[in-house]
Each structure stands twice: as C-alpha cells, then as structure tokens.
C-alpha cells in the first residue's frame, strides 16, 4: 500500500493542486490537519483538494473544528473525517485524532485536553496507521525555542499499541523530522507531501 501524507496546508491552494496530482500515485491519502488558518479559508482549501479521488483520511487540526471540517468535506466524496475513531481501507485500519494536544495558548484554537485524548485513544487498534495532528511528547515536537510541545497521551498510545506508522504535523519547526517509539516510525509531515510504502 502506497500512502501520500501531508499536514498544515494552511490555505496553500497551489500546494493543494500539487498534492492532488501526487495523489494519483497513491492508494490512500492522509491529511493530518490545519487546512485552514485560524478558522479562515477551510472551504476553499478543501475545495482545492476534492479532486483527489483516492480514498482519503482527514483529521482536524487546531485551526479548524471537527464540525467545520466535516461540513466542508461533504463536497469531497473520497474523504473520511476521523476524530477518535477509525476506518478500514484496503485491509489496513486508519485511526485518527485531531486538534491541538495538549491545549495550546490560543483562545481560538480547537484543542483537546490530555485526559480526553487519552480516553479517545483507548480505541486505537494494535498495528493501525495512526493519524494525529499533534506529535507525541518528545518526538518531532520541538518548537523554535527548544520546548517539547507534544502530547503525553499520544506517546502512551504509541507505546501501548505500536501502530505500523504514526504521522502528525502541528509543530512547523519540526516538519520533516522523524523518530521511533519501539517499532513505530513517527513523521512530522508538513505540507510538501510524502509517500510511505506499507506491506
């Protein structure tokens, strides 16, 4: 299975066009949140992506709410929005959890408390593909000031359930970074688009 994954488009419509073209090479597409910028431009960004006909998994970032993303994605037949739940595509299970975890300092942000995230991640099946907007604590989560901004709940879920792959975004300074927890590869995606091959 070939996966194309990206995060943090933030209204970059030109990149949305490039990702649409790249999707033709993939069996599954993942969008790991932040299609909008501070709740602006979500519809236009999703509209620019909806030419992707490959089965697509989306999670909300902290720049759009779950409800707004579900509403916007109605026009995109190939897309499934996940937040604390899973979908099976091509024999693989994809589990998604969006939002800023832990809670960010911004009052406009769509965030999830660590305790709530832990409860929502309890349904993560073993050996799934984990799609989260926020990175796990200590992995691909270092901000420009050196602070580790990732989620303890996400880290624990990866340690416990060992997904075959965990992809995230959210921390822009960590775009492109990779890490491992046990056998699980973790990648902070960024908007460029990256292919993964799964057995």
HELIX and SHEET records of a PDB file:
HELIX    1   1 UNK A   13  UNK A   22  1                                  10    
HELIX    2   2 UNK A   23  UNK A   25  5                                   3    
HELIX    3   3 UNK A   42  UNK A   49  1                                   8    
HELIX    4   4 UNK A   66  UNK A   72  1                                   7    
HELIX    5   5 UNK A   73  UNK A   75  5                                   3    
HELIX    6   6 UNK A  114  UNK A  121  1                                   8    
HELIX    7   7 UNK A  152  UNK A  161  1                                  10    
HELIX    8   8 UNK A  172  UNK A  174  5                                   3    
SHEET    1   A 5 UNK A  79  UNK A  81  0                                        
SHEET    2   A 5 UNK A  56  UNK A  58  1                                        
SHEET    3   A 5 UNK A  28  UNK A  31  1                                        
SHEET    4   A 5 UNK A   2  UNK A   6  1                                        
SHEET    5   A 5 UNK A 194  UNK A 197 -1                                        
SHEET    1   B 6 UNK A  85  UNK A  89  0                                        
SHEET    2   B 6 UNK A  92  UNK A  97 -1                                        
SHEET    3   B 6 UNK A 129  UNK A 132  1                                        
SHEET    4   B 6 UNK A 165  UNK A 168  1                                        
SHEET    5   B 6 UNK A 184  UNK A 188  1                                        
SHEET    6   B 6 UNK A 178  UNK A 181 -1                                        
END                                                                             
